[in-house]
Amino acid sequence: MPRDVEWEIPGEIQPKPSDCSFDLDRALSAVLGLRATVPDDAFTAGTLGTERAGSGVLIRRDGVVLTIGYLITEAETIWLTTVGGGAVPGHVLAYDQETGFGLVQALGRLNVEPLELGVGMRVGAGDRAIMAAEGGRRHAVAARVVARQEFAGYWEYVLDRAIFTAPAHPFWGGAGLIGADGRLIGIGSLHVQHSSASGRELRRDVNMVVPIDLLPPILDDMLTYGRPNRPARPWLGLSAAEVEDVIVVAGLTERGPASAAGLQPGDRILAVGDDAVASLAGFWRRVWAGGPAGSEIPLRVARDGRNMTVRVQSADRTRFLKAPKLH
């Protein structure tokens, strides 16, 4: 449903104050609404749209808001809203391609308390948690962690131990995952389907959440430099899918490195250099092991019954993106 339409999580799965050992409403007030507009000519406009809506969590008293990066990539304007209806503009501080975290600086007073980070908190299957979008209790889900496991995305992305929660929140982007002690333990990224490791359970809808423990090692750099102070990973500019232990090129970024090298949708990627690949996570990790952004990545590819080697001159993905404008 459109975000402008009034909506509410069913009462039976909303969190109850009586079930919490912390001040539920105070914790939920730290989850803010976030709206971003992106120029029509932005690199990500075609895939992510020019108007993006989600949530973010106030994590510092000086107005720093943590969200999921795809909401704010190349954003020209940002507005943050509180559960009480207040609205202030924001400015993009940073986006980390590796974790997916994004940071926004509120440019006005929010009049809410920040949420403490649950760094080091043990989070495992069966744990209770609250998945909260902006809007307080009526926009929050009393959830449970159903798994901690690897996640690989088609857009050149891997998390070693993502958090998966159910029931799935319908507006997951940038939502805060609040642990049993009221601290922030993750930021919502996706709505996916999940089955148990044994495969005996039916697949069910869940949210994939980026764990908060990934933030402290990069936070100071993100606040200072706008990105972690480390070499950028090699980026190929392709979408890939894992089909029965085969990596298949699903799409190519226009003007991206893989397209320039001659890769085509439907190509099957057999190996990176001399190393065979059979999983999506393994493929991306082998690419990243090829050196920093700019390194040549040799791919052994099967196409139309013949094998070939395609050499991709990788790039730094951030160089294709519009930089945030200062306000």
C-alpha positions in Angstrom: 0.0 0.0 0.0 1.2 3.6 -0.5 3.0 5.1 2.5 0.7 8.1 2.4 -2.4 5.9 3.1 -3.1 5.4 6.8 -2.1 2.0 7.9 -1.7 0.0 11.1 -0.1 -3.3 12.1 -2.8 -5.8 13.3 -3.3 -5.4 17.0 -2.6 -9.0 17.8 1.0 -8.7 16.6 1.7 -5.2 17.9 4.2 -5.1 20.9 2.6 -4.6 24.3 4.1 -2.5 27.1 3.4 -5.2 29.6 5.7 -7.6 27.7 8.6 -5.2 27.8 11.2 -4.5 30.5 11.8 -1.1 29.1 9.8 2.0 28.3 8.3 0.8 25.0 6.9 4.1 23.8 10.1 6.0 24.5 12.1 3.5 22.6 9.7 3.5 19.6 9.8 7.4 19.5 13.5 7.1 18.4 12.3 5.5 15.1 11.7 8.3 12.6 10.0 8.6 9.3 12.4 9.3 6.4 11.6 10.6 3.0 14.2 11.2 0.3 14.1 12.7 -3.2 16.7 11.9 -5.8 17.4 13.7 -9.1 16.0 12.1 -12.2 19.5 11.8 -13.6 20.9 10.0 -10.6 22.7 6.7 -11.3 20.3 4.8 -9.0 17.1 6.6 -10.1 16.1 3.9 -12.5 16.5 1.0 -10.0 15.6 2.6 -6.7 13.3 5.4 -7.8 13.4 9.2 -7.3 11.1 9.3 -4.2 12.0 6.9 -1.4 10.2 6.4 1.9 11.2 4.4 5.0 12.5 4.8 8.5 15.6 5.7 10.4 16.7 5.5 14.1 18.1 8.4 16.1 21.3 7.0 17.6 23.0 10.2 19.0 21.8 13.3 20.8 23.5 15.5 18.1 20.9 14.3 15.6 22.7 11.4 13.8 20.2 9.0 12.3 21.0 5.4 11.3 19.1 4.0 8.3 19.5 1.6 5.4 21.7 3.1 2.7 19.6 2.5 -0.4 17.0 5.0 0.9 19.4 7.9 0.9 21.9 7.0 -1.9 22.2 10.2 -4.1 19.4 11.9 -2.2 19.0 15.6 -2.9 16.6 16.3 -0.1 15.7 14.4 3.1 12.9 15.0 5.6 12.7 13.3 9.0 9.4 13.0 10.9 8.7 12.1 14.5 5.7 10.1 15.9 4.4 13.4 17.2 4.2 14.9 13.7 7.3 17.1 13.8 9.4 17.4 10.7 13.0 18.6 10.1 15.2 18.4 7.1 18.2 16.1 7.0 21.5 15.8 5.2 23.2 12.6 4.0 26.4 12.0 6.0 27.5 8.6 4.7 26.7 5.3 3.0 28.7 2.1 3.4 28.4 -0.2 0.5 29.7 -3.2 2.4 27.3 -3.2 5.4 24.4 -1.3 3.7 24.2 1.2 6.6 23.5 4.9 5.9 23.8 7.9 8.2 21.7 11.1 8.1 22.3 14.3 10.1 19.1 16.0 11.3 19.3 19.7 10.6 16.8 20.7 13.3 15.7 19.7 16.8 13.8 16.3 17.0 12.8 16.4 20.6 13.1 12.6 21.0 15.7 10.5 22.9 18.2 8.4 20.9 18.1 4.7 21.1 21.2 3.0 22.7 23.1 0.6 20.5 22.9 -3.1 21.6 26.5 -3.7 20.6 27.8 -7.1 21.8 24.3 -8.3 22.6 23.9 -12.0 21.8 21.1 -12.4 19.3 20.0 -15.8 18.2 17.1 -17.8 16.9 14.0 -17.7 19.1 14.9 -14.3 20.7 12.1 -11.8 21.0 12.5 -8.5 19.3 10.4 -5.6 18.0 10.6 -4.5 14.3 9.5 -0.9 14.3 8.9 1.6 11.5 8.1 5.2 12.2 4.7 5.8 13.9 4.9 4.1 17.3 3.2 1.0 18.5 0.7 0.8 15.7 3.6 0.6 13.2 5.6 -2.0 15.1 5.6 -5.8 15.0 6.3 -8.1 18.0 8.7 -10.5 16.2 11.1 -13.3 16.9 14.5 -14.0 15.4 14.2 -17.0 13.2 17.8 -17.3 12.1 21.3 -15.9 12.1 23.0 -16.9 8.8 24.8 -15.8 5.7 23.0 -13.6 3.2 24.1 -12.9 -0.3 22.4 -10.3 -2.5 22.3 -10.2 -6.3 23.7 -6.6 -6.2 27.3 -7.6 -5.1 26.5 -7.8 -1.4 27.2 -10.3 1.4 26.5 -10.4 5.1 28.2 -13.1 7.2 25.5 -13.3 9.9 22.4 -11.4 8.9 19.4 -11.4 11.3 16.1 -12.8 10.0 12.9 -12.0 11.8 9.2 -13.0 11.6 6.4 -12.0 11.2 7.6 -9.8 8.4 7.1 -6.1 8.7 5.4 -4.6 5.6 7.5 -1.4 5.7 11.0 -2.8 6.5 13.3 -0.3 4.9 15.3 1.4 7.6 13.1 0.0 10.4 14.7 -0.5 13.8 15.1 -3.9 15.3 14.8 -3.4 19.1 16.1 -6.2 21.4 14.5 -7.5 24.6 16.4 -4.9 26.7 15.2 -1.9 24.6 18.5 -1.4 22.7 18.9 -1.3 18.9 20.2 -4.5 17.5 19.7 -4.0 13.7 18.3 -2.0 10.8 15.8 -3.5 8.4 16.9 -4.1 4.9 14.7 -6.5 3.0 11.6 -8.7 2.8 12.6 -12.2 1.7 11.5 -15.8 2.0 13.3 -18.1 4.4 13.4 -21.8 5.0 15.2 -23.8 7.7 18.7 -25.1 7.1 17.2 -28.6 6.9 14.7 -27.4 4.2 11.9 -29.4 5.9 10.0 -26.2 6.9 7.8 -24.3 4.5 9.3 -21.1 3.3 7.9 -18.1 5.1 8.1 -14.3 4.7 10.7 -12.7 6.9 12.7 -9.5 7.2 16.5 -9.5 6.7 18.1 -7.1 9.2 21.7 -5.7 9.2 23.2 -6.4 12.6 24.2 -3.4 14.7 27.6 -4.9 15.6 28.8 -4.0 12.1 28.5 -0.3 12.9 31.0 0.6 15.6 34.1 -0.4 13.6 33.1 2.1 10.8 31.1 4.7 12.6 33.9 7.2 13.2 35.1 7.0 9.7 31.6 7.4 8.3 31.1 10.5 10.4 34.5 11.9 9.4 35.0 10.9 5.7 31.5 9.9 4.6 32.6 6.3 4.1 34.8 3.8 5.9 38.5 4.6 5.5 39.4 1.4 3.6 40.1 0.5 0.0 36.9 0.2 -2.0 36.0 -3.3 -3.2 36.1 -4.0 -6.9 32.6 -3.5 -8.4 31.5 -5.3 -11.6 28.1 -3.7 -12.2 26.2 -6.9 -12.6 23.3 -8.7 -11.0 23.7 -12.4 -10.5 21.6 -15.3 -9.4 22.4 -18.7 -8.0 20.5 -21.4 -10.0 21.2 -25.0 -8.9 24.8 -24.2 -7.9 25.4 -22.2 -11.1 26.0 -18.4 -11.1 24.0 -16.8 -13.8 24.2 -13.2 -15.0 20.7 -11.8 -14.4 21.3 -8.2 -15.5 24.0 -5.6 -16.2 24.3 -2.0 -15.1 24.3 0.4 -18.1 27.8 1.8 -18.6 29.1 -0.5 -15.8 32.4 -2.5 -16.0 30.8 -5.9 -16.8 28.7 -4.4 -19.6 31.8 -2.7 -21.1 33.7 -6.0 -20.9 31.1 -7.8 -23.0 29.3 -9.9 -20.4 25.7 -10.7 -21.4 22.5 -11.6 -19.4 22.3 -15.4 -19.3 26.0 -16.0 -19.2 27.0 -18.6 -16.7 30.0 -17.8 -14.5 32.1 -20.8 -13.9 35.1 -19.4 -12.1 36.9 -16.3 -11.0 40.5 -16.7 -12.3 41.3 -20.3 -11.6 38.8 -20.7 -8.7 35.5 -22.3 -9.5 32.4 -20.7 -7.9 29.2 -22.4 -7.1 27.5 -20.1 -4.7 26.5 -16.4 -4.9 28.4 -15.5 -1.7 31.4 -17.5 -2.9 31.4 -15.6 -6.2 31.3 -12.2 -4.6 34.0 -13.0 -2.1 36.3 -14.3 -4.8 35.7 -11.1 -6.8 36.6 -9.0 -3.8 39.7 -11.1 -3.2 41.0 -10.0 -6.6 42.3 -6.7 -5.2 40.9 -3.2 -4.6 38.5 -1.3 -6.9 40.1 -0.9 -10.4 41.7 -4.4 -10.4 41.1 -6.6 -13.4 38.8 -9.5 -12.6 39.1 -12.5 -15.0 35.8 -14.5 -15.2 35.5 -17.9 -16.9 32.1 -17.8 -18.6 29.9 -20.3 -20.4 27.8 -18.9 -23.3 26.0 -20.8 -26.1 27.8 -24.0 -25.5 31.3 -22.6 -25.4 33.6 -21.3 -22.6 35.5 -18.1 -22.7 37.4 -15.7 -20.4 36.0 -12.2 -19.9 38.3 -9.7 -18.2 36.4 -7.1 -16.3 38.1 -3.8 -15.3 36.4 -3.3 -12.0 35.5 0.1 -10.6 34.6 1.9 -7.4 30.8 2.0 -7.3 30.7 5.2 -5.4 32.3 7.1 -8.3 29.1 6.5 -10.3 27.0 8.1 -7.7 26.1 11.8 -7.1 27.7 13.1 -4.0 25.5 14.6 -1.3 24.9 18.3 -1.5 25.8 20.5 1.5 23.0 22.4 3.1 
